[in-house]
Amino acid sequence: MDMGLWIDRFGTGSLLMAGAAFAGLLFGAAVQRSGLCTRAALLECWQREWGARTGVWLVALAVACLGVQALVAAGWLQPAQSRLVGAPASLSGVIVGGALFGMGMVFTRGCPARLLVLAGSGNLRALVSVLVFGVVVQATLTGALSAPRQWVADAWRIDPGPLRDLGRLTATGTGWGWALGLGLLVLAVWLLRREPARLQRGAVAAAALAGAMVAAGWGWTAWVASASFDPVAVQSLNYSAPAAEWLIRAQLQAEFHPPWGFDAGLLPATVLGALLAAVAARQWAWQGYGHEHRVGANLLGAVLMGFGAVLAGGCTVGHGLSGMALGATSSLIALLAMAAGVGVGRAVARARGWPL
C-alpha cells in the first residue's frame, strides 16, 4: 500500500486518527478483559506477592518490546524519531513527576488508561477521576500550575544523545529489547503457572494484544511520518496529552482547538473498546463510590497524577509500555520513580485506612 496516495486522499490527520482509533479500540478491550493494571502490578511487587497482576503486565510489556524491536531491526522505526529519545528532556521532571504520578494512582486506584477502561465499563468514580485528571493536565501545561511545573523541570535538563537510548547506551542495538522481551515472557509464564488454565489463556492473550497495540502505534505513526510532507510526531499510546486535548475540544467556545491527529483518535476509541468488551462479557454496570472517604483520596490522586504526568512527560502507558518498548532511558527512570511513588502512596493509604 502506498501511504503517500492514502495521505493525498484522506489527509495526514485522518490517517493518524484512524490508526489511533484501531489501536485504542483493541487496547481498551484488551485491558478490560485482561485486567492489565500497572498500579496493581507494582503493589504486588511492594507486597512481595508477585502473581497474576504482575504476570499479565509483564506479558504486555514483553510483547510491546519484541514488536517494537522488530520494527527497529527492519528499519521501519528509528528511536531517535520519538521525543522520548530524540528531544531534550527534564530528568528532574521525570523523577519528581514519576513519583507524584505513582502516589496518585494508588490514591485513585488506577492510572489514566485503567480509569478510562473502568469508565467505559460503567464506573462513575473512574469517570470523575479522569475528568479531574484532564483539568489538572491542562492547568499544568498552560494554566495556574505551569509555573511550578517549569520550576521543577528546569532543575535538571538533559539533551538528546546516546544516554537517552538503551540500544546505544548498551551498545547492543536491538539486542537489549529481544533479551528483555524474552526474559519477561519467561518470568510471566512462571508467575502465572498457578492460575487456572482458562484464566491464563484468556488473560495472556488479551495482555499480548495490548502490547501488540503499543508496537502498532509506533509502526503506524512512523509509516505516516515517512510519507507525509507535514510534520508528524512519531508516537504510540499515551493518555495524558489526549485527556487535555479532549478537554479543550469539549469547550465549544474555545478560541483554539488542537489539530486532529493520533491523540484525538486514541482516547474515545479506548473507552469504546472497553465498553464493548464489558457488554460482551456481561460485566457492564453502573458503579459509584462505595465509601464517602474515597472521594477525597480519589480526587487527590487525580490531581497528583495530572501534575506528575505532565512533569514526567507521560503516564504508565506512555512511559511504562510505549517508552520502555522503545528503549528510552527516561522511560525506565520514570517507571522506577513511579514504583517508588507507589511505595510511598501505599504507606500513606494504609496509614489513612484508604483502600488499595
N, C-alpha and C positions, 0 to 999 in steps of 0.2 A: 504494500500500500504506500503510495506517495503522499507523505504527510503535507508536502507543500501544496498539493492540489486540494486536500481537505481544508487547509488553512485558508486558501483562496475562496473556497466555497462557504465555509461556516464561520471563519474568523478564529483568531487565537484564543480569545477569552471563552468562546463557546466550547471549543475543544478541551480546554483546561477544565472547565466546569463539568463537561461530560465525563472525563476521566476521573475527576474527584467524586462525582456522584456514584459512579460504578464502584470505586474503591470504598467509599464511605458506606454505601448500602450493604456491601458484603461484610465490611468490618463491623458495622453496628450489629448485624445479625450474628456474626461470629462471636463477638464479645457477649451478647445476650445468651447465646447457647453454651458457651464455654465457661462463663463466669470469670473471664480474664480480668484481673484487677491487680495493678502494681501495689497499691496500698496493702491489700490482703497478703500478697506475697512477701512484702517487706516486714509486715507484722509477724508472719510465720517465722521469718529469719530471726527477728528480735526475741521471739518467744522460744526459739530453738525447737520448733515443732514443724520442721520442713515437711510438707505434704503436697496435697493436690493443687492448692493455690499456687505454690511456688513452681510445681511441675508444669502447670498449664502456662504460666508466664514464661518459663524458660523455653517451652516449645515455640511460642510465638516469636521470641527474640531469636532463637536458633534459626528458624525458617527465614526470618527477615534478613539475618546476617548472610545466610547462604544465598538467598536470592539476590541481594544487593551485590555481593562479591562476584556472582556470576555475571551481572551486568557490567561491573568494572572490568573483569577479566576479558569480556567480549568487546571492550572498547565502547560500549553503549553509554557509559556513565563515568564521569570524572569527578571524584570527591571535591576537588577544588572549585567546581561549578557551584557548589552549595555555599550559602553564607555560613553554615556551621563549620566549614573548613577554610573557605576562601575569602572571608570577610573579617575585618577587625572585630574583636570581642572583648568583653569585660570579664576578667577572671574573678574579680570581687563580686560582680553581679551574679555570675554563675554559682559561686559558693553561697553567698548570702541568700540569693533568690531561691536556690535549690533547697536550702534548709527551711526557709519560710514556707515554701510550697509543700515540703514533706510534712511539716507540722499541720498545715492547713488541711491536707487531705485526710489526716487522722481525725480531726475535729468534724469535718464534713462527711466523713465516712465514704470517700470516693474521690478520685481525680476527675477533672472535667469530662474526659471521654467516658468514664464509667457513669458519671452523673447523667450525661446525655442519654446513655443507653437505659438507665433506670427511668429517666423521664419518659422515654419512648415506651416503656413498659407500664406507665401509669403512675409513677411515683412523684407526687407533688412536692415532697421535700426536696428531691433532687432537682426538680424544675426551678424552685425558688433559689436554690444554691447556685445553679447555672446562671440565672439572671443576675444575681448579685456578683458573681464572678465576672461576667461580661462588663458590668458597670465599672467594677474596680479596674479591670484591664484597661478600659478606655480612659479612666481617670489617671492611671499610671502612665499611659502613653502620652496624653496631651492635656490632661487636666490638673487637678489640685495635687495629685501625688507624683507628678512628673519631676518636680524639683528634688525631693528626697531620692527618687529613683536615679536621677542623674548624678547626685552626690555620691551615692554608693557605687555606681557604675564607673565613675571617674577615678576611683581609688586605685584600681589596678587594671589597666588595659593591656591587651596583647595584640600583636599584629599577626597576619597570616604567615604561615611558614611550616616547616617540617614538623614542628612540635604540635601542630593542630590536627595532624593526620596520623592515625595509628599505623597505617601502612608504611608511611615514610619514616615515622619515628622508630619503628621496629625493624625497618629495612627488609620487610618480608613481602611487600606488595599486598596481594590479596591473601597471602598465607595465613595471616593472623585471623582473618574472617572465617576461612574454612576451618581452621583449628578450633576457634571459639564456637562456631555453629555446631560442628560435630560433637564437641565436648559437652555443650549444653544439652544436645539431644540425648546423649548417653545418660547424663545426670537426670534429665527429666524422666526418662523411662524408669530409672532406678527409684525416683521419688514417687512415681505413680504405680509402682508394682503392686502395692497393697490395695489399690482401689478396685472396685468391681469392674469386670471386663467391659461391660456395656458403657459405663461411665468413662472408662479410659478411652475407648474408641471414639465416642462422641465428643468428649472434651478436647482430646488431642487433635482430632480432625478440624474442629472449629477454631482452636488456637492456631493451628498451622495455616488455616485460611486467613486469619487476622494478620499473621506475619507475612503471608504472601501479598496481602494488600499494601503493606508498607513498602515492599520491594516494587510493587506495581506502580505506586505513586512516584517513586524515584524514576523508574523507567519511563513512565508516560510524560512527566514534565521535561525530562532530558530530551526525549524524542521531539516534543513540540518545540523546545528551545532550539534544537539543531536545525529546524526548518523555517522558523519564524524570523521575520525582519524586525519584529517588535521585541523589546527586552522581556525575557521570561525568567522568572525565578525558578530555578531547579530545586524542587522541594518534595516533601512527602507529607504524611499525615501529621498534623499538629493542631491542637484545638484551642490555643489561647488567642491567636490572631483572628480566626473565624468568629469567635464569640464576640469580640469587639466590633468586627466588621458588620455582623448582623444586627448588633445593637444600633449602629449608625443607620443601617437600612430601615430599621423599624421607626426611626424618627422621620416621618414623611416630610416634615418641613425643613429638614436639614439642608444647608446650602451645598454641602459636599457629600457625595456618595462614592464609595470606593468602586473601582472598576470591577466588572465581573470577571472572575477567574477561578483558580483552583480552590482557594479558601471559601469562596461563595458556594460552591457545589458540595463541599465536604460536610459541613455541619448538618444541614437539613436531611441529607441522604443518610447520615449515620443514625439520626433519630428515626427516620422512616424504616431503615433496616432493622433496628431494634424492635420497633412496633410490630412489624410484620412477623418477625421471629417469635415474639411473645404471644401474638394472636395465634400463630400456627401451633405453638406448644401449649396453648390454653393457659398461659401464665400472665396475661394482661389483666390488671386490676388496679382500681384507684387505691392509692396509699397516701397517708398523710404522716403527721408527727405522732409517734406512739406516746411520747412523753414531752411535756412542755419544756423541760430543761434542755432538750436537744436543740431548740430553736436558736438560742444564743450561741451554742457551740457550733452549729452548722453555719450560721452567718459569719462568725469569727473565722471559721475555716475558709469560707469562700473569699473573704477579704484577704487573708494571708496568701491563698493560692493565686488570686488575681494579681496582687503586687509581686509575689515571688515569680510567677510565670513570665511576666514582662522583664523583670530584672535578670532572670536566668536565661531568657531568650527561648523558652519552650517549656512544655509540660512533660508528664511521664511518657506520653506517646511521642511527642516531638523530640525529646532527648532520649528517653529510656528505650524506645524502639527504633524510630527513624534515625536519630543521630548515632546511636550505638551501632546500628547495622551499617551505617556509612563509614564508621571508624573515626568519628570526631572526638578528639580527646576532651574537648569542652563538654561533650555529652556524657562522657564517662565521669568527669568531675561532678557534673550536675547530678547524675544518678547517685553517686556516693553522698553528695550533700543532701539529696532528698532522703536517702536511707538514714542519715544522721538525724534529719528533721523528724522523720517518723519515730525514731527512738525517743527524742525529746517529747514529741506530741503524745506518744504512748504513756510516758511517765506522767505528764500533766493530766491526761484524760483519766488515768487510773486514780490519781490523787483527788480529782474533782468528782469522781464517780460517773464520768461520762461513758457511754457505751462505745466499744471499739468495733 
